[in-house]
Amino acid sequence: MSIQRLKSLFLAALLLFSFQFLQAKILLPSVFSNNMVLQQKTSAAIWGKATAGKAVKITVSWNKINYGAIADATGSWKIKVATPGYGGPYTITISDGELLVLSNVLIGDVWICSGQSNMEMPLAGWGKINNYEKEIADAKFPEIRILQAEHITSNLPLSDAKVSNDGWQECSPKYIAEFSSTAYFFAREVYQKTKIPIGLIHTSWGGTIAEAWTSAESLKKMTDFSAAVDKIQQAAKNPSTASYDEKLQNWVKMTTEKDSAYQTSKAGWATAETAGWKSMTLPTLWEDATLKNFDGIVWFSKKVTVPENWKMNGVKLNLGTIDDNDITYVNGVKVGETVGYNVGRSYAIPTDLLKPGENIITVRVFDSGGGGGIYGEAKDLNLNNNAAEKISLTGDWKYKVGLNFNKIGAKPYEESGPNRATVLYNAMIHPFIQFSIKGAIWYQGESNADRAYQYRELFPVMIKDWRQKWGQGDFPFYFVQLANFMQVDNTPVESAWAELREAQQKTLALPNTGMATIIDIGDAKDIHPKNKQEVGKRLGLIALAKTYGQKNNYSGPVYQSAKVEGKQIRLTFGNTENGLKASKGEILTGFAIAGADKKFHWAKAAIQGNQVIVSSDEVANPIAVRYAWGNNPVANLVTNDGLPASPFRTDTWQGITFGKK
C-alpha cells in the first residue's frame, strides 16, 4: 500500500473520530466542562444523558478506579466519584463507547454565589468598582475558576442552567471583567490564604426578591407565599397567551398620553418656560429631596451658559446614571434616550446645536418604582469637548412633575419576570443541586426591605431550603448585611433598611452561618457601593475562620446585653478581645436613646472596657438604645482591627414593616 494511501486512510479515520466526538451520544449539563472544579474529599456526582440502556463508564486521572452506570429508560445516568484532597489539573473521561474528555480539571472547593445586583455587580461593565482597571489587569489566578449562569426564569424546576463563556474558565483579565466582583474578591482572599483551588458558580440577578430564589415546596409552608406559588404552578400548566411585552408597551404608551407635558406640545416641556417650576439640587435621588415615595415622570431643566470662546467640536452631554429611563433634549432638540437605572448617559451634541451664551438642557425622567432621578456622581454630570474643557451641570435644576403613576393603573404584572415566587430557584439554583459544593455566599435584601419583618422568616426558610435540596447538611452559608445608603437623617427615625439588617442579623441563629457587616462602606447616593474589595474580603475572613480553621477575627463588636443605671444605659459587647474603639479616633457616634415615650434622641457614648455607656440630657429615664439604626447611619464603633459593629436595638417595639406582605 502506498504512503499516500496510508495517509488518506489515516485522515479519513481521524475525521471519522472527530465527527463521532462531536456527535457523541453523551450529553452533560452545563456545570460540567473543561476547566471545572470538583469539590474535594467527597463523593461527587457526575450525571447526564446517553442512549437508554447504554453502559456509561467514567475514569479519572487521580485514581485507577473505574466507575460505571446504566442509562435508564429516559437515558439519564448518574455516577459518583471519590475526589481526593485539592490539586490537579486532572482529566475526566466519560464513555458509552464513544469518548468525551474533560481536561484541566481541578479538585478544590466550590462556592455558590447568589443574590441580587450587589452580588451581580461586575468589576467593569455597569459596575466599575474602585480601581477596576488595575484589578482586572491583576486578576491572574488560574486556580480560581469561574462559571457564570445567565438570567432565565422557569415556572417549573429545570434540569440544566444556561451559562456563559462555554462553561468554566480560569480567572483571567479576559473573563473576570464581567464577573461578580464580590465573589471574585471572596475567592481571592480565601485562595491567597489557603492555596486551595476555588470554583465559583455565580448565579444572581439584580433587583430580585428572596422568595424568587426559594423552592415551591418550602414557600408553600409560608402562608404569605402559598397563593403565589399556586399561581406559578397553575401558569406552568396553563401558559398565558397574552404577551407581557405587549401589555407593558400599552402601559408605557398610556403614561406618555397622560404626561401633562405632552398635552401642549409634541416635544413636551423641552423648551418650556420654567418660571413656575420648583428647584432640586442634582445629582440626587428625588426621594432624598422633595419627592418622597414618588413614582412617575419628572421633567428637569437647566439653563447653561457656554463661553464665547468655547470649542464646539466633539461636545458630549454627560448625565451619569438616571433611574430608570430618560429622554434628553438640548435647546428643544432630542439628543438621546436610554433605558436602565444603572446605565451611564453620554450623548453627543451636534456642532450646530449648542451656541455661545444661554442654552437649555431638558431631561424627561421616567421611574416606575423604587428610587428615581438623576442620581449619579457629581463628577459625571457635565458638558465637555475635544479640548478637555468642562462645564459642570451639578447644582440647581428646575423640575416639574409630568405624571404621578398613582393616577393611572398599576404597571402590568410580569408573568415571565424574575420577581415571582420560586422562578429563579427553578431556573438558576435547582440545576446545580446535585453538584457537590463547599458552601454559599449571598448578597441580597434591598428588594425585600419594605417587608423586613417577613424576611425574618423568609431568609432562614430559604437557607434551610437550599441545604435540604443539596443534601449536604448545614453547609456554610455566609451573607452580606445591607450597606448604608440614602440620605443621612438629622434625627433618629424609623427605617425599613434597619429592620432588614435586623432580620439578617437574627438569621445568624441558624448553624454555620456568618454575616459580613458593611455599614461603614456604603454610599449615600449609590445603592451599588464600589468598594467590593472590602465586601469580598470580609466574607473571606468569615470563611477562613469558620470553614478553614484559621485564627483571624471576622466580626466587629457584637451586642450582648443592656442594663439601665439611672440616667444611663450600660451596653455589653462580645468579640472584644482586641478592644473597642471609635474608628479614626473620633468620638463615638450612631447611638440613640429613648424613654417610655419611645422618642429617640442622639446620645453621648463612651467606651469602658468591653462596654459602652450611653446617655442623653434629653432622656431622664432611659429604657432603650439603638445603634446605627437608619438607612444611612453615621456610626463608628469598631474593634481595634477596624471591623464595624452590626446595627442593633435593645427594644422590641413594633417596626414600620410589621405585617407588610
Secondary structure, 3 states (H helix, E strand, C coil): CCHHHHHHHHHHHHHHHHHHHHCCCCECCCCCCCCCEEECCCEEEEEEECCCCCEEEEEECCCCCEEEEECCCCCEEEEEEECCCCEEEEEEEEECCCEEEEEEEEEEEEEEEEECHHHHCECCCCCCCCCHHHHHHCCCEEEEEEEEECCCCCCCCCCCCCECCCCCEEECHHHHCCCEHHHHHHHHHHHHHHCCCEEEEEEECCCCCHHHHCCHHHHCCCCCCHHHHHHHHHHHHCCCCCCHHHHHHHHHHHHHHHCHHHHCCCCCCCCCCCCCCEEEEECCCHHHCCCCCCCEEEEEEEEEEECCCCCCCCCEEEEEEEECEEEEEECCEEEEEEECCCCEEEEECCCCCCCCEEEEEEEEEEECCCCCEECCCHHHEEEECCCCCEEECCEEEEEEEEEEHHHCCCCCCCCCCCCCCCHHHHHHHHHHCCCCCCEEEEECCHHHHHHHHHHHHHHHHHHHHHHHHHCCCCCCEEEECCCCECCCCCCCCCCHHHHHHHHHHHHHHCCCEEEECCCCCCECCCCCCCCHHHHHHHHHHHHHHHCCCCCCCCCCCEEEEEEEECCEEEEEEECCCCCEEEHHHCCCCCEEEECCCCCEEECEEEEECCEEEEECCCCCCCCEEEECCCCCCCCCEEECCCCECCCEECCCCCCCCCCCC
